Amino acid sequence: MIVRLIAAVAALAVPAIAQAQSYRCSVPATIERPRPDLPNDRQPQRLLPIGGYTLAITWAPQYCHEHARDAAARFQCGSGNRFGFTLHGLWPDGIGKDWPQYCQATPLLSRQVIARNLCATPSAQLLQHEWAKHGTCMAGYRPDRYFAQSTGLYAKLRYPDMDALSRGALTTGRLAEAVAQANPGMTADMMRVTANRQGWLDEIWLCLDKSFRYQRCPAHQGGLSPTATVKIWRGVR
């Protein structure tokens, strides 16, 4: 059955259809312990100055369509939970094309930190990865402050009617304009949209300056052309 996301939000009495984040999320009593996330030859440590930030959000219906059978996706895609956009993470960008990553060795996140953030970023391992790869590069930040910053930015986001957008021809530019219209101070050129090889919406990357204000994305940051066609998976249950 096709999940009508906007109807689901209304049924749960969420204030404003534009919130499209977690429609239903319950943190389990037992939380899987993450593995260490370490630099390697493919993802080496890079100590670089920060020139800005990217806030990356993931379209969960598409993620679950592709990963529903993966054990690592069980919390997000099963167990009665249901999401719209989830928080992938807050990434420090460099001044040029390269970015800092894995700046300091770090222990595993505590259960308390994971539990507080699991309904925004619904994977203990992804939370560990985001802190280890990105958060450790933000001077003066500990896990609590890093996740408070990222989830605070995420919680302020509002969204267009994704169900309605999914039902007609859609370009990346039109999607970006719709997201921008839902968020005061944002314009379409302040985000990048990514999709899988079949053209289904994957993520939106929002560009921020060093004060965490929206800014125009640099040309080298990638993403789809504004004229590219993009499709939105609504979800199947």
FENKABEL-V16109 format. One record per run of one state. SS is the DSSP state (2 for helix, 1 for strand, 0 for the rest). FROM is the first residue (numbers start at 0). LEN is the number of residues. Records with the same first field share a line. If there is no record, write none. Layout:
# FENKABEL-V16109
SS=FROM-LEN ; FROM-LEN
This chain:
# FENKABEL-V16109
0=0-1 ; 2-2 ; 11-5 ; 19-2 ; 24-21 ; 46-5 ; 67-3 ; 77-4 ; 83-1 ; 93-7 ; 101-9 ; 117-6 ; 133-1 ; 137-5 ; 156-5 ; 165-5 ; 181-6 ; 195-4 ; 208-5 ; 214-4 ; 221-7 ; 229-1 ; 231-4 ; 236-1
1=1-1 ; 21-3 ; 45-1 ; 51-8 ; 81-2 ; 84-9 ; 100-1 ; 170-1 ; 190-5 ; 199-9 ; 213-1 ; 228-1 ; 230-1 ; 235-1
2=4-7 ; 16-3 ; 59-8 ; 70-7 ; 110-7 ; 123-10 ; 134-3 ; 142-14 ; 161-4 ; 171-10 ; 187-3 ; 218-3
